[in-house]
């Protein structure tokens, strides 16, 4: 497996993890009181948006040529870090 394929698999696993966390927090939203539910729903929407951004970046990497991958990797790393940070920030507000 190439380094690019390993990178893609790692990113897919992270998105799968985010999906599981979103599902878990969705259950918390359903159990919350009305005033808290609105706050949780906004955070859940942010988490979904961040996950969708991550998925879009992953699709770019999948469709890039091997030559383009080398050029894209550092930009993808930065974008992925930003997305992961924003997701973690939104998740922390559920506690």
N, CA, C and O atoms as a CHARMM CRD file, in Angstrom:
* protein
*
  380
    1    1 UNK  N      0.85500  -1.17300   0.00000 PROA 1      0.00000
    2    1 UNK  CA     0.00000   0.00000   0.00000 PROA 1      0.00000
    3    1 UNK  C      0.90200   1.23700   0.00000 PROA 1      0.00000
    4    1 UNK  O      1.84900   1.33300   0.78100 PROA 1      0.00000
    5    2 UNK  N      0.59100   2.16900  -0.88200 PROA 2      0.00000
    6    2 UNK  CA     1.40300   3.38000  -0.98300 PROA 2      0.00000
    7    2 UNK  C      1.12400   4.31500   0.18900 PROA 2      0.00000
    8    2 UNK  O      0.14000   4.15900   0.91200 PROA 2      0.00000
    9    3 UNK  N      2.00700   5.28100   0.35800 PROA 3      0.00000
   10    3 UNK  CA     1.82800   6.26400   1.42900 PROA 3      0.00000
   11    3 UNK  C      0.52300   7.03100   1.22600 PROA 3      0.00000
   12    3 UNK  O     -0.17200   7.35400   2.19000 PROA 3      0.00000
   13    4 UNK  N      0.20000   7.31500  -0.01700 PROA 4      0.00000
   14    4 UNK  CA    -1.04800   8.03100  -0.31500 PROA 4      0.00000
   15    4 UNK  C     -2.25300   7.19300   0.09500 PROA 4      0.00000
   16    4 UNK  O     -3.18700   7.70800   0.71100 PROA 4      0.00000
   17    5 UNK  N     -2.23700   5.90400  -0.24300 PROA 5      0.00000
   18    5 UNK  CA    -3.35400   5.02900   0.12200 PROA 5      0.00000
   19    5 UNK  C     -3.48400   4.89900   1.63500 PROA 5      0.00000
   20    5 UNK  O     -4.59500   4.86700   2.16500 PROA 5      0.00000
   21    6 UNK  N     -2.35900   4.82600   2.32700 PROA 6      0.00000
   22    6 UNK  CA    -2.38900   4.76600   3.79100 PROA 6      0.00000
   23    6 UNK  C     -2.98500   6.04800   4.36100 PROA 6      0.00000
   24    6 UNK  O     -3.76700   6.01300   5.31100 PROA 6      0.00000
   25    7 UNK  N     -2.61300   7.16400   3.77900 PROA 7      0.00000
   26    7 UNK  CA    -3.12700   8.45900   4.21300 PROA 7      0.00000
   27    7 UNK  C     -4.63900   8.51500   4.02600 PROA 7      0.00000
   28    7 UNK  O     -5.36700   8.97300   4.90700 PROA 7      0.00000
   29    8 UNK  N     -5.09600   8.04800   2.88300 PROA 8      0.00000
   30    8 UNK  CA    -6.53400   8.04400   2.59200 PROA 8      0.00000
   31    8 UNK  C     -7.27000   7.14400   3.58100 PROA 8      0.00000
   32    8 UNK  O     -8.32500   7.52200   4.09200 PROA 8      0.00000
   33    9 UNK  N     -6.73300   5.97000   3.85400 PROA 9      0.00000
   34    9 UNK  CA    -7.36600   5.05300   4.80800 PROA 9      0.00000
   35    9 UNK  C     -7.44100   5.66900   6.20300 PROA 9      0.00000
   36    9 UNK  O     -8.44700   5.52400   6.89700 PROA 9      0.00000
   37   10 UNK  N     -6.38700   6.34800   6.60500 PROA 10     0.00000
   38   10 UNK  CA    -6.37300   7.00300   7.91700 PROA 10     0.00000
   39   10 UNK  C     -7.43300   8.10800   7.97000 PROA 10     0.00000
   40   10 UNK  O     -8.13500   8.25300   8.97100 PROA 10     0.00000
   41   11 UNK  N     -7.54400   8.88100   6.89500 PROA 11     0.00000
   42   11 UNK  CA    -8.54000   9.95000   6.84700 PROA 11     0.00000
   43   11 UNK  C     -9.95400   9.37100   6.85500 PROA 11     0.00000
   44   11 UNK  O    -10.84000   9.90900   7.51900 PROA 11     0.00000
   45   12 UNK  N    -10.16900   8.27600   6.12100 PROA 12     0.00000
   46   12 UNK  CA   -11.48600   7.62700   6.12100 PROA 12     0.00000
   47   12 UNK  C    -11.84300   7.13200   7.51600 PROA 12     0.00000
   48   12 UNK  O    -12.98800   7.25800   7.95000 PROA 12     0.00000
   49   13 UNK  N    -10.87500   6.57600   8.20900 PROA 13     0.00000
   50   13 UNK  CA   -11.12300   6.08800   9.57100 PROA 13     0.00000
   51   13 UNK  C    -11.50300   7.23600  10.49300 PROA 13     0.00000
   52   13 UNK  O    -12.36600   7.07800  11.35700 PROA 13     0.00000
   53   14 UNK  N    -10.87300   8.38200  10.31900 PROA 14     0.00000
   54   14 UNK  CA   -11.19300   9.54800  11.15600 PROA 14     0.00000
   55   14 UNK  C    -12.61200  10.03000  10.87400 PROA 14     0.00000
   56   14 UNK  O    -13.34700  10.37500  11.79900 PROA 14     0.00000
   57   15 UNK  N    -12.99600  10.05700   9.61500 PROA 15     0.00000
   58   15 UNK  CA   -14.36100  10.46400   9.26500 PROA 15     0.00000
   59   15 UNK  C    -15.36900   9.47100   9.84000 PROA 15     0.00000
   60   15 UNK  O    -16.42400   9.87400  10.33000 PROA 15     0.00000
   61   16 UNK  N    -15.05300   8.18200   9.78400 PROA 16     0.00000
   62   16 UNK  CA   -15.93400   7.17800  10.39200 PROA 16     0.00000
   63   16 UNK  C    -16.06500   7.41200  11.89600 PROA 16     0.00000
   64   16 UNK  O    -17.14800   7.26500  12.46400 PROA 16     0.00000
   65   17 UNK  N    -14.96700   7.77200  12.52700 PROA 17     0.00000
   66   17 UNK  CA   -14.98900   8.07800  13.96600 PROA 17     0.00000
   67   17 UNK  C    -15.87700   9.29400  14.22400 PROA 17     0.00000
   68   17 UNK  O    -16.67800   9.29800  15.15900 PROA 17     0.00000
   69   18 UNK  N    -15.73200  10.31600  13.39900 PROA 18     0.00000
   70   18 UNK  CA   -16.57000  11.51100  13.55100 PROA 18     0.00000
   71   18 UNK  C    -18.04200  11.15400  13.37800 PROA 18     0.00000
   72   18 UNK  O    -18.89200  11.64700  14.11900 PROA 18     0.00000
   73   19 UNK  N    -18.34600  10.30600  12.40800 PROA 19     0.00000
   74   19 UNK  CA   -19.73900   9.89300  12.20200 PROA 19     0.00000
   75   19 UNK  C    -20.29500   9.21400  13.44700 PROA 19     0.00000
   76   19 UNK  O    -21.43600   9.46700  13.83600 PROA 19     0.00000
   77   20 UNK  N    -19.50400   8.36200  14.06600 PROA 20     0.00000
   78   20 UNK  CA   -19.94800   7.68400  15.28900 PROA 20     0.00000
   79   20 UNK  C    -20.18000   8.69100  16.41500 PROA 20     0.00000
   80   20 UNK  O    -21.15100   8.57700  17.16300 PROA 20     0.00000
   81   21 UNK  N    -19.29200   9.67400  16.53300 PROA 21     0.00000
   82   21 UNK  CA   -19.45500  10.69100  17.57200 PROA 21     0.00000
   83   21 UNK  C    -20.68700  11.55100  17.31000 PROA 21     0.00000
   84   21 UNK  O    -21.40400  11.91300  18.24300 PROA 21     0.00000
   85   22 UNK  N    -20.93000  11.87400  16.05600 PROA 22     0.00000
   86   22 UNK  CA   -22.11600  12.65500  15.70000 PROA 22     0.00000
   87   22 UNK  C    -23.37600  11.87500  16.07700 PROA 22     0.00000
   88   22 UNK  O    -24.31600  12.44400  16.63300 PROA 22     0.00000
   89   23 UNK  N    -23.39800  10.58600  15.78000 PROA 23     0.00000
   90   23 UNK  CA   -24.56000   9.75900  16.13400 PROA 23     0.00000
   91   23 UNK  C    -24.77600   9.72900  17.64500 PROA 23     0.00000
   92   23 UNK  O    -25.90900   9.81600  18.11700 PROA 23     0.00000
   93   24 UNK  N    -23.69800   9.60700  18.39100 PROA 24     0.00000
   94   24 UNK  CA   -23.79000   9.58500  19.85400 PROA 24     0.00000
   95   24 UNK  C    -24.34600  10.91400  20.37800 PROA 24     0.00000
   96   24 UNK  O    -25.19200  10.93000  21.27200 PROA 24     0.00000
   97   25 UNK  N    -23.87000  12.01100  19.82100 PROA 25     0.00000
   98   25 UNK  CA   -24.31400  13.31600  20.29100 PROA 25     0.00000
   99   25 UNK  C    -25.72000  13.63500  19.82100 PROA 25     0.00000
  100   25 UNK  O    -26.44200  14.40000  20.46100 PROA 25     0.00000
  101   26 UNK  N    -26.10100  13.04900  18.71000 PROA 26     0.00000
  102   26 UNK  CA   -27.47700  13.19900  18.23500 PROA 26     0.00000
  103   26 UNK  C    -28.44000  12.62000  19.27000 PROA 26     0.00000
  104   26 UNK  O    -29.50600  13.18500  19.51200 PROA 26     0.00000
  105   27 UNK  N    -28.06800  11.50500  19.87600 PROA 27     0.00000
  106   27 UNK  CA   -28.88900  10.90700  20.93200 PROA 27     0.00000
  107   27 UNK  C    -28.97100  11.83900  22.13800 PROA 27     0.00000
  108   27 UNK  O    -30.02100  11.93800  22.77300 PROA 27     0.00000
  109   28 UNK  N    -27.87200  12.52300  22.45900 PROA 28     0.00000
  110   28 UNK  CA   -27.88300  13.47200  23.57300 PROA 28     0.00000
  111   28 UNK  C    -28.82500  14.63500  23.28200 PROA 28     0.00000
  112   28 UNK  O    -29.51000  15.12500  24.17900 PROA 28     0.00000
  113   29 UNK  N    -28.85700  15.07300  22.03100 PROA 29     0.00000
  114   29 UNK  CA   -29.74400  16.17400  21.65200 PROA 29     0.00000
  115   29 UNK  C    -31.19300  15.76700  21.89100 PROA 29     0.00000
  116   29 UNK  O    -31.98200  16.56100  22.40300 PROA 29     0.00000
  117   30 UNK  N    -31.54500  14.55500  21.52900 PROA 30     0.00000
  118   30 UNK  CA   -32.92300  14.08400  21.69600 PROA 30     0.00000
  119   30 UNK  C    -33.33300  14.00100  23.16300 PROA 30     0.00000
  120   30 UNK  O    -34.50700  14.16600  23.49200 PROA 30     0.00000
  121   31 UNK  N    -32.37200  13.74900  24.03800 PROA 31     0.00000
  122   31 UNK  CA   -32.67100  13.61300  25.46200 PROA 31     0.00000
  123   31 UNK  C    -32.62100  14.94400  26.21800 PROA 31     0.00000
  124   31 UNK  O    -33.06000  15.01500  27.36600 PROA 31     0.00000
  125   32 UNK  N    -32.10500  15.97200  25.60200 PROA 32     0.00000
  126   32 UNK  CA   -31.89200  17.25100  26.28600 PROA 32     0.00000
  127   32 UNK  C    -33.19800  18.02800  26.46200 PROA 32     0.00000
  128   32 UNK  O    -34.18200  17.80800  25.75600 PROA 32     0.00000
  129   33 UNK  N    -33.16600  18.93300  27.42100 PROA 33     0.00000
  130   33 UNK  CA   -34.28200  19.86100  27.62700 PROA 33     0.00000
  131   33 UNK  C    -34.35500  20.81500  26.43400 PROA 33     0.00000
  132   33 UNK  O    -33.37600  20.96900  25.70400 PROA 33     0.00000
  133   34 UNK  N    -35.49000  21.44400  26.23700 PROA 34     0.00000
  134   34 UNK  CA   -35.73300  22.27500  25.05900 PROA 34     0.00000
  135   34 UNK  C    -34.69200  23.37400  24.87300 PROA 34     0.00000
  136   34 UNK  O    -34.19200  23.55500  23.76200 PROA 34     0.00000
  137   35 UNK  N    -34.34700  24.11900  25.93600 PROA 35     0.00000
  138   35 UNK  CA   -33.40100  25.22400  25.78300 PROA 35     0.00000
  139   35 UNK  C    -31.99500  24.72200  25.46000 PROA 35     0.00000
  140   35 UNK  O    -31.27000  25.35200  24.68800 PROA 35     0.00000
  141   36 UNK  N    -31.61700  23.61300  26.03800 PROA 36     0.00000
  142   36 UNK  CA   -30.30000  23.03400  25.77900 PROA 36     0.00000
  143   36 UNK  C    -30.28300  22.35800  24.40800 PROA 36     0.00000
  144   36 UNK  O    -29.25100  22.31100  23.73900 PROA 36     0.00000
  145   37 UNK  N    -31.42500  21.84200  24.00900 PROA 37     0.00000
  146   37 UNK  CA   -31.53100  21.14600  22.72800 PROA 37     0.00000
  147   37 UNK  C    -31.13300  22.06100  21.56900 PROA 37     0.00000
  148   37 UNK  O    -30.45200  21.62700  20.63900 PROA 37     0.00000
  149   38 UNK  N    -31.55200  23.31100  21.62300 PROA 38     0.00000
  150   38 UNK  CA   -31.21800  24.26700  20.56600 PROA 38     0.00000
  151   38 UNK  C    -29.70900  24.46000  20.49400 PROA 38     0.00000
  152   38 UNK  O    -29.12400  24.44800  19.41100 PROA 38     0.00000
  153   39 UNK  N    -29.08800  24.63800  21.64500 PROA 39     0.00000
  154   39 UNK  CA   -27.63400  24.81900  21.70400 PROA 39     0.00000
  155   39 UNK  C    -26.92300  23.58100  21.16000 PROA 39     0.00000
  156   39 UNK  O    -26.00000  23.69700  20.35300 PROA 39     0.00000
  157   40 UNK  N    -27.34700  22.41400  21.59400 PROA 40     0.00000
  158   40 UNK  CA   -26.73500  21.17200  21.12700 PROA 40     0.00000
  159   40 UNK  C    -26.92600  20.98700  19.62300 PROA 40     0.00000
  160   40 UNK  O    -26.01700  20.54300  18.92200 PROA 40     0.00000
  161   41 UNK  N    -28.10400  21.33000  19.14000 PROA 41     0.00000
  162   41 UNK  CA   -28.37800  21.16100  17.71400 PROA 41     0.00000
  163   41 UNK  C    -27.44800  22.03500  16.88000 PROA 41     0.00000
  164   41 UNK  O    -26.97500  21.60500  15.82900 PROA 41     0.00000
  165   42 UNK  N    -27.18200  23.25500  17.33700 PROA 42     0.00000
  166   42 UNK  CA   -26.25300  24.13500  16.61500 PROA 42     0.00000
  167   42 UNK  C    -24.85600  23.52600  16.57500 PROA 42     0.00000
  168   42 UNK  O    -24.19200  23.56000  15.53900 PROA 42     0.00000
  169   43 UNK  N    -24.41000  22.97200  17.69400 PROA 43     0.00000
  170   43 UNK  CA   -23.09100  22.34200  17.73400 PROA 43     0.00000
  171   43 UNK  C    -23.05400  21.10200  16.84100 PROA 43     0.00000
  172   43 UNK  O    -22.06500  20.84700  16.15500 PROA 43     0.00000
  173   44 UNK  N    -24.12600  20.35100  16.86000 PROA 44     0.00000
  174   44 UNK  CA   -24.20800  19.16200  16.01400 PROA 44     0.00000
  175   44 UNK  C    -24.14600  19.55200  14.53800 PROA 44     0.00000
  176   44 UNK  O    -23.48700  18.87900  13.74400 PROA 44     0.00000
  177   45 UNK  N    -24.82600  20.62900  14.17200 PROA 45     0.00000
  178   45 UNK  CA   -24.78000  21.12100  12.79200 PROA 45     0.00000
  179   45 UNK  C    -23.35900  21.52600  12.40600 PROA 45     0.00000
  180   45 UNK  O    -22.91700  21.25900  11.28800 PROA 45     0.00000
  181   46 UNK  N    -22.64100  22.17300  13.33500 PROA 46     0.00000
  182   46 UNK  CA   -21.25100  22.55400  13.06900 PROA 46     0.00000
  183   46 UNK  C    -20.38100  21.31600  12.87500 PROA 46     0.00000
  184   46 UNK  O    -19.52600  21.28100  11.99100 PROA 46     0.00000
  185   47 UNK  N    -20.60500  20.31000  13.70200 PROA 47     0.00000
  186   47 UNK  CA   -19.82200  19.08000  13.58900 PROA 47     0.00000
  187   47 UNK  C    -20.07200  18.39400  12.24700 PROA 47     0.00000
  188   47 UNK  O    -19.14300  17.89100  11.61500 PROA 47     0.00000
  189   48 UNK  N    -21.31600  18.37900  11.82500 PROA 48     0.00000
  190   48 UNK  CA   -21.63200  17.77500  10.52500 PROA 48     0.00000
  191   48 UNK  C    -20.96300  18.55000   9.39100 PROA 48     0.00000
  192   48 UNK  O    -20.44200  17.95400   8.44800 PROA 48     0.00000
  193   49 UNK  N    -20.97900  19.87200   9.48700 PROA 49     0.00000
  194   49 UNK  CA   -20.34600  20.69200   8.45200 PROA 49     0.00000
  195   49 UNK  C    -18.84300  20.42000   8.39300 PROA 49     0.00000
  196   49 UNK  O    -18.26900  20.32400   7.30800 PROA 49     0.00000
  197   50 UNK  N    -18.20600  20.29700   9.55800 PROA 50     0.00000
  198   50 UNK  CA   -16.77400  20.00300   9.58800 PROA 50     0.00000
  199   50 UNK  C    -16.49800  18.61500   9.00300 PROA 50     0.00000
  200   50 UNK  O    -15.54000  18.43100   8.25300 PROA 50     0.00000
  201   51 UNK  N    -17.33300  17.65600   9.34700 PROA 51     0.00000
  202   51 UNK  CA   -17.18000  16.30900   8.79400 PROA 51     0.00000
  203   51 UNK  C    -17.32800  16.33800   7.27500 PROA 51     0.00000
  204   51 UNK  O    -16.56900  15.68200   6.56100 PROA 51     0.00000
  205   52 UNK  N    -18.30600  17.10000   6.78400 PROA 52     0.00000
  206   52 UNK  CA   -18.52100  17.20600   5.34400 PROA 52     0.00000
  207   52 UNK  C    -17.32500  17.85900   4.65700 PROA 52     0.00000
  208   52 UNK  O    -16.94100  17.45600   3.55900 PROA 52     0.00000
  209   53 UNK  N    -16.73300  18.87100   5.30200 PROA 53     0.00000
  210   53 UNK  CA   -15.52500  19.50000   4.75800 PROA 53     0.00000
  211   53 UNK  C    -14.38800  18.48300   4.67100 PROA 53     0.00000
  212   53 UNK  O    -13.66900  18.42400   3.67300 PROA 53     0.00000
  213   54 UNK  N    -14.23600  17.69300   5.71500 PROA 54     0.00000
  214   54 UNK  CA   -13.20300  16.66000   5.71300 PROA 54     0.00000
  215   54 UNK  C    -13.42800  15.64000   4.61700 PROA 54     0.00000
  216   54 UNK  O    -12.48300  15.21200   3.95500 PROA 54     0.00000
  217   55 UNK  N    -14.66700  15.25200   4.42700 PROA 55     0.00000
  218   55 UNK  CA   -15.00300  14.29100   3.38200 PROA 55     0.00000
  219   55 UNK  C    -14.71500  14.87000   1.99800 PROA 55     0.00000
  220   55 UNK  O    -14.23300  14.16000   1.11500 PROA 55     0.00000
  221   56 UNK  N    -15.00700  16.15300   1.80700 PROA 56     0.00000
  222   56 UNK  CA   -14.73300  16.80400   0.52400 PROA 56     0.00000
  223   56 UNK  C    -13.22900  16.84200   0.24300 PROA 56     0.00000
  224   56 UNK  O    -12.79700  16.59300  -0.88200 PROA 56     0.00000
  225   57 UNK  N    -12.43700  17.15600   1.27000 PROA 57     0.00000
  226   57 UNK  CA   -10.97800  17.17400   1.10000 PROA 57     0.00000
  227   57 UNK  C    -10.46800  15.77700   0.76500 PROA 57     0.00000
  228   57 UNK  O     -9.57700  15.61800  -0.06900 PROA 57     0.00000
  229   58 UNK  N    -11.03100  14.77700   1.41300 PROA 58     0.00000
  230   58 UNK  CA   -10.62700  13.40000   1.14700 PROA 58     0.00000
  231   58 UNK  C    -10.92700  13.02500  -0.30400 PROA 58     0.00000
  232   58 UNK  O    -10.12300  12.34900  -0.94600 PROA 58     0.00000
  233   59 UNK  N    -12.06400  13.45300  -0.81900 PROA 59     0.00000
  234   59 UNK  CA   -12.40600  13.17000  -2.21500 PROA 59     0.00000
  235   59 UNK  C    -11.41400  13.82800  -3.16400 PROA 59     0.00000
  236   59 UNK  O    -11.05900  13.25000  -4.19100 PROA 59     0.00000
  237   60 UNK  N    -10.95900  15.04700  -2.82200 PROA 60     0.00000
  238   60 UNK  CA    -9.95300  15.71600  -3.64600 PROA 60     0.00000
  239   60 UNK  C     -8.68100  14.88000  -3.71000 PROA 60     0.00000
  240   60 UNK  O     -8.09100  14.71300  -4.77700 PROA 60     0.00000
  241   61 UNK  N     -8.26900  14.36200  -2.57100 PROA 61     0.00000
  242   61 UNK  CA    -7.04700  13.55900  -2.51300 PROA 61     0.00000
  243   61 UNK  C     -7.21600  12.27400  -3.31500 PROA 61     0.00000
  244   61 UNK  O     -6.30600  11.86500  -4.03600 PROA 61     0.00000
  245   62 UNK  N     -8.36700  11.64300  -3.19400 PROA 62     0.00000
  246   62 UNK  CA    -8.61000  10.39200  -3.92400 PROA 62     0.00000
  247   62 UNK  C     -8.51500  10.58400  -5.42700 PROA 62     0.00000
  248   62 UNK  O     -8.02600   9.70700  -6.14000 PROA 62     0.00000
  249   63 UNK  N     -8.98200  11.73000  -5.91200 PROA 63     0.00000
  250   63 UNK  CA    -9.04000  11.96800  -7.34900 PROA 63     0.00000
  251   63 UNK  C     -7.79500  12.65500  -7.89400 PROA 63     0.00000
  252   63 UNK  O     -7.68800  12.86800  -9.10200 PROA 63     0.00000
  253   64 UNK  N     -6.87100  12.99700  -7.03700 PROA 64     0.00000
  254   64 UNK  CA    -5.64700  13.66300  -7.48500 PROA 64     0.00000
  255   64 UNK  C     -4.68800  12.63600  -8.08500 PROA 64     0.00000
  256   64 UNK  O     -4.64900  11.47900  -7.66700 PROA 64     0.00000
  257   65 UNK  N     -3.93300  13.07600  -9.05100 PROA 65     0.00000
  258   65 UNK  CA    -2.90300  12.19600  -9.61200 PROA 65     0.00000
  259   65 UNK  C     -1.77500  12.04700  -8.59700 PROA 65     0.00000
  260   65 UNK  O     -1.69200  12.80800  -7.63200 PROA 65     0.00000
  261   66 UNK  N     -0.91500  11.06800  -8.82000 PROA 66     0.00000
  262   66 UNK  CA     0.20800  10.87300  -7.90100 PROA 66     0.00000
  263   66 UNK  C      1.10000  12.10500  -7.84700 PROA 66     0.00000
  264   66 UNK  O      1.59000  12.47000  -6.77800 PROA 66     0.00000
  265   67 UNK  N      1.31400  12.74300  -8.98400 PROA 67     0.00000
  266   67 UNK  CA     2.14800  13.94600  -9.00900 PROA 67     0.00000
  267   67 UNK  C      1.47300  15.08000  -8.23500 PROA 67     0.00000
  268   67 UNK  O      2.13000  15.80100  -7.48400 PROA 67     0.00000
  269   68 UNK  N      0.18300  15.23100  -8.41900 PROA 68     0.00000
  270   68 UNK  CA    -0.54600  16.29000  -7.71000 PROA 68     0.00000
  271   68 UNK  C     -0.60600  16.00000  -6.21700 PROA 68     0.00000
  272   68 UNK  O     -0.62300  16.92800  -5.40800 PROA 68     0.00000
  273   69 UNK  N     -0.63800  14.73200  -5.84300 PROA 69     0.00000
  274   69 UNK  CA    -0.69600  14.34900  -4.43300 PROA 69     0.00000
  275   69 UNK  C      0.47500  14.94000  -3.66900 PROA 69     0.00000
  276   69 UNK  O      0.29900  15.47200  -2.57300 PROA 69     0.00000
  277   70 UNK  N      1.66400  14.85200  -4.23700 PROA 70     0.00000
  278   70 UNK  CA     2.84000  15.39800  -3.56300 PROA 70     0.00000
  279   70 UNK  C      2.67800  16.89200  -3.30500 PROA 70     0.00000
  280   70 UNK  O      3.06300  17.38600  -2.24600 PROA 70     0.00000
  281   71 UNK  N      2.11700  17.60300  -4.25900 PROA 71     0.00000
  282   71 UNK  CA     1.90100  19.04200  -4.09800 PROA 71     0.00000
  283   71 UNK  C      0.76400  19.34000  -3.12200 PROA 71     0.00000
  284   71 UNK  O      0.80800  20.33600  -2.40000 PROA 71     0.00000
  285   72 UNK  N     -0.24000  18.48700  -3.10000 PROA 72     0.00000
  286   72 UNK  CA    -1.43400  18.72400  -2.28100 PROA 72     0.00000
  287   72 UNK  C     -1.26100  18.34800  -0.81300 PROA 72     0.00000
  288   72 UNK  O     -1.96600  18.88100   0.04400 PROA 72     0.00000
  289   73 UNK  N     -0.34300  17.44600  -0.51000 PROA 73     0.00000
  290   73 UNK  CA    -0.26400  16.85200   0.81900 PROA 73     0.00000
  291   73 UNK  C     -0.12300  17.88800   1.92800 PROA 73     0.00000
  292   73 UNK  O     -0.84100  17.81200   2.92500 PROA 73     0.00000
  293   74 UNK  N      0.77700  18.84700   1.78200 PROA 74     0.00000
  294   74 UNK  CA     0.96200  19.82100   2.86700 PROA 74     0.00000
  295   74 UNK  C     -0.28100  20.68900   3.04400 PROA 74     0.00000
  296   74 UNK  O     -0.65800  21.00300   4.17400 PROA 74     0.00000
  297   75 UNK  N     -0.91700  21.07600   1.95200 PROA 75     0.00000
  298   75 UNK  CA    -2.15000  21.85100   2.05100 PROA 75     0.00000
  299   75 UNK  C     -3.26900  21.03900   2.67200 PROA 75     0.00000
  300   75 UNK  O     -4.06100  21.55700   3.45900 PROA 75     0.00000
  301   76 UNK  N     -3.33300  19.77200   2.31900 PROA 76     0.00000
  302   76 UNK  CA    -4.34700  18.89500   2.88900 PROA 76     0.00000
  303   76 UNK  C     -4.10400  18.70700   4.38100 PROA 76     0.00000
  304   76 UNK  O     -5.05000  18.71600   5.16900 PROA 76     0.00000
  305   77 UNK  N     -2.84000  18.53500   4.77600 PROA 77     0.00000
  306   77 UNK  CA    -2.51300  18.38400   6.20300 PROA 77     0.00000
  307   77 UNK  C     -3.00100  19.58300   7.00700 PROA 77     0.00000
  308   77 UNK  O     -3.57900  19.42400   8.08300 PROA 77     0.00000
  309   78 UNK  N     -2.76600  20.78000   6.48200 PROA 78     0.00000
  310   78 UNK  CA    -3.18900  21.98900   7.19700 PROA 78     0.00000
  311   78 UNK  C     -4.70900  22.06200   7.26400 PROA 78     0.00000
  312   78 UNK  O     -5.27300  22.31200   8.32900 PROA 78     0.00000
  313   79 UNK  N     -5.36900  21.84600   6.14200 PROA 79     0.00000
  314   79 UNK  CA    -6.83700  21.90000   6.11200 PROA 79     0.00000
  315   79 UNK  C     -7.42400  20.83400   7.02700 PROA 79     0.00000
  316   79 UNK  O     -8.38100  21.09700   7.75500 PROA 79     0.00000
  317   80 UNK  N     -6.85600  19.63400   6.99200 PROA 80     0.00000
  318   80 UNK  CA    -7.35300  18.54000   7.83100 PROA 80     0.00000
  319   80 UNK  C     -7.19100  18.89100   9.30400 PROA 80     0.00000
  320   80 UNK  O     -8.08200  18.62200  10.11100 PROA 80     0.00000
  321   81 UNK  N     -6.05400  19.49100   9.65600 PROA 81     0.00000
  322   81 UNK  CA    -5.83000  19.90600  11.04400 PROA 81     0.00000
  323   81 UNK  C     -6.84200  20.94700  11.48900 PROA 81     0.00000
  324   81 UNK  O     -7.34400  20.89300  12.61100 PROA 81     0.00000
  325   82 UNK  N     -7.14100  21.89700  10.60700 PROA 82     0.00000
  326   82 UNK  CA    -8.13300  22.93000  10.92200 PROA 82     0.00000
  327   82 UNK  C     -9.51800  22.31100  11.11500 PROA 82     0.00000
  328   82 UNK  O    -10.24000  22.66700  12.04600 PROA 82     0.00000
  329   83 UNK  N     -9.87400  21.39700  10.24200 PROA 83     0.00000
  330   83 UNK  CA   -11.17800  20.73900  10.33200 PROA 83     0.00000
  331   83 UNK  C    -11.27000  19.92200  11.61500 PROA 83     0.00000
  332   83 UNK  O    -12.27100  19.98400  12.32800 PROA 83     0.00000
  333   84 UNK  N    -10.22600  19.16100  11.90300 PROA 84     0.00000
  334   84 UNK  CA   -10.21500  18.33600  13.11800 PROA 84     0.00000
  335   84 UNK  C    -10.31100  19.21000  14.36500 PROA 84     0.00000
  336   84 UNK  O    -11.02200  18.86900  15.31100 PROA 84     0.00000
  337   85 UNK  N     -9.59900  20.33200  14.36800 PROA 85     0.00000
  338   85 UNK  CA    -9.65600  21.24200  15.51200 PROA 85     0.00000
  339   85 UNK  C    -11.04500  21.82200  15.71000 PROA 85     0.00000
  340   85 UNK  O    -11.53300  21.90400  16.83600 PROA 85     0.00000
  341   86 UNK  N    -11.67800  22.22300  14.62300 PROA 86     0.00000
  342   86 UNK  CA   -13.02800  22.78100  14.71200 PROA 86     0.00000
  343   86 UNK  C    -14.02300  21.71500  15.17000 PROA 86     0.00000
  344   86 UNK  O    -14.93000  22.00500  15.95000 PROA 86     0.00000
  345   87 UNK  N    -13.85700  20.49500  14.69200 PROA 87     0.00000
  346   87 UNK  CA   -14.73500  19.40200  15.11300 PROA 87     0.00000
  347   87 UNK  C    -14.56300  19.14300  16.61000 PROA 87     0.00000
  348   87 UNK  O    -15.54300  19.01000  17.34200 PROA 87     0.00000
  349   88 UNK  N    -13.31500  19.07200  17.05200 PROA 88     0.00000
  350   88 UNK  CA   -13.04500  18.83000  18.47400 PROA 88     0.00000
  351   88 UNK  C    -13.60000  19.95600  19.34300 PROA 88     0.00000
  352   88 UNK  O    -14.10500  19.70900  20.43800 PROA 88     0.00000
  353   89 UNK  N    -13.50400  21.19000  18.85400 PROA 89     0.00000
  354   89 UNK  CA   -14.04000  22.33000  19.59700 PROA 89     0.00000
  355   89 UNK  C    -15.55700  22.21100  19.73800 PROA 89     0.00000
  356   89 UNK  O    -16.10700  22.42300  20.81900 PROA 89     0.00000
  357   90 UNK  N    -16.21900  21.87500  18.64700 PROA 90     0.00000
  358   90 UNK  CA   -17.67700  21.71200  18.69900 PROA 90     0.00000
  359   90 UNK  C    -18.05200  20.55600  19.62300 PROA 90     0.00000
  360   90 UNK  O    -19.01600  20.65600  20.38300 PROA 90     0.00000
  361   91 UNK  N    -17.30100  19.46900  19.55900 PROA 91     0.00000
  362   91 UNK  CA   -17.57700  18.31000  20.40900 PROA 91     0.00000
  363   91 UNK  C    -17.40600  18.66500  21.88500 PROA 91     0.00000
  364   91 UNK  O    -18.17500  18.19500  22.72500 PROA 91     0.00000
  365   92 UNK  N    -16.41900  19.48000  22.20700 PROA 92     0.00000
  366   92 UNK  CA   -16.15700  19.82500  23.60900 PROA 92     0.00000
  367   92 UNK  C    -17.31300  20.61100  24.22900 PROA 92     0.00000
  368   92 UNK  O    -17.47300  20.61300  25.45000 PROA 92     0.00000
  369   93 UNK  N    -18.09700  21.25800  23.42300 PROA 93     0.00000
  370   93 UNK  CA   -19.23100  22.04000  23.93200 PROA 93     0.00000
  371   93 UNK  C    -20.39600  21.15500  24.36900 PROA 93     0.00000
  372   93 UNK  O    -21.34500  21.63800  24.98600 PROA 93     0.00000
  373   94 UNK  N    -20.32800  19.87700  24.05400 PROA 94     0.00000
  374   94 UNK  CA   -21.36700  18.94400  24.47700 PROA 94     0.00000
  375   94 UNK  C    -21.19600  18.51000  25.92100 PROA 94     0.00000
  376   94 UNK  O    -22.10300  17.90900  26.49600 PROA 94     0.00000
  377   95 UNK  N    -20.06700  18.80000  26.50500 PROA 95     0.00000
  378   95 UNK  CA   -19.79100  18.31100  27.86400 PROA 95     0.00000
  379   95 UNK  C    -20.30300  19.23700  28.91600 PROA 95     0.00000
  380   95 UNK  O    -20.14900  18.96500  30.10700 PROA 95     0.00000
